[in-house]
């Protein structure tokens, strides 16, 4: 236990020193493994671990969904989704910001990545928000918050990683995330409505689109609806597994991008390279987490911690709230994938050993959605809110403090949603039970 606690302290120090999280986890894990079992077993495992880890069919879904998002961002779908949402909402106060949230949710449904959703929608929405004289805080805060929908609305790369880690069914988790995702969109829309009621000048109303303009904008969204129906609908219907679904989605996104004129050979190569870079980053974290988790297993840390917490006599919901608070703190210094890789091997045995009055399979789904909702808050909180940093790069004239101030109301809305998910597990479980 002492060695494990020391390892966490060293890991935190390396992260503060800006060592990449995957490398930091790998170094700490290898050092801990060497201290407990010697150098020879560690070197022997290192010889084959990367191959067998990266050769996993379960993880092959990650680059496929990442490629789908890269290709979708070149198809012009994000712009047409934003135009359609603006045609129906733009005449309201705060309507363009609401349209941004709606477009982020729709684009996230074919992307699966928060960073890709944020970067793509920032280029589309920020100029329009500026043209309609929206306050910089509301404009940037809405785009940063809307980008978090990329990892909550299925398909979600983070949810895939969680499913593999706890041996859950990916399709069932996607189904479970659907209603919480809609709840997130509704919460953001209500937040914007309250924001502009308190500060009307922050989100002035735009001109009302006529019926013909609305019909035209709506017709242009059919490629997105078709791609979502094929990828997610086919996945839910059991026509193909998640990896096949992602491959079909990537192929469909490539066809749409080529058809719309946004993809040629150079763009396709850039999409492949960008996917390879992001995949390498994720798989480096995966390798580091593997070595760190082996070290923690050898130290007995997860089992000992679970036993101590279970024997503490605390109410299960009090323990759950404690873990949520830890997630919120980790979100200030780590990205969402790193948090899932690092914490699930420790937190899941604790949660699985508690009595929430539900079967363990239901708890597995419920906790996964809660964890996903909490880690996405870290994308818009300081000092390492990755969505905020992307917005800053797209809007260099907006002070970072102003962007973070704009995300505060959305963080409050997310905390309310997490409370609802904790208090009403049926929000996560009703749809899987109905379809199951």
Secondary structure, 3 states (H helix, E strand, C coil): CHHHHHHHHHHHHHHHCCCCHHHHHHHHHHHHHHHHHCHHHHHHHHHHHHHHHHCCCCCHHHHHHHHHHHHHHCCCHHHHHHHHHHHHHCCCCCHHHHHHHHHHHHHHCCCCCHHHHHHHHHHHHHHHHHHCCCCHHHHHHHHHHHHHHHHCCCCCHHHHHHHHHHCCCHHHHHHHHHHHHHHHHHHHHHHHHHHHHHCHHHHCCCCCCCHHHHHHHHHCCHHHHHHHHHHHHHHHHCCCCHHHHHHHHHHHHHHHHHHCCCCCHHHHHHHHHHHHHHHHHHHHHHHHHHHHHHHHHHHCHHHHHHHHHHHCCCCHHHHHHHHHHHHHHHCCCCCHHHHHHHHHHHHHHHHHCCCCCCCHHHHHHHHHHHHHHHHHHHHHCCCCCHHHHHHHHHCCCCCHHHHHHHHHHHHHHHHHHHHHHHHCCHHHHHHHHHHC
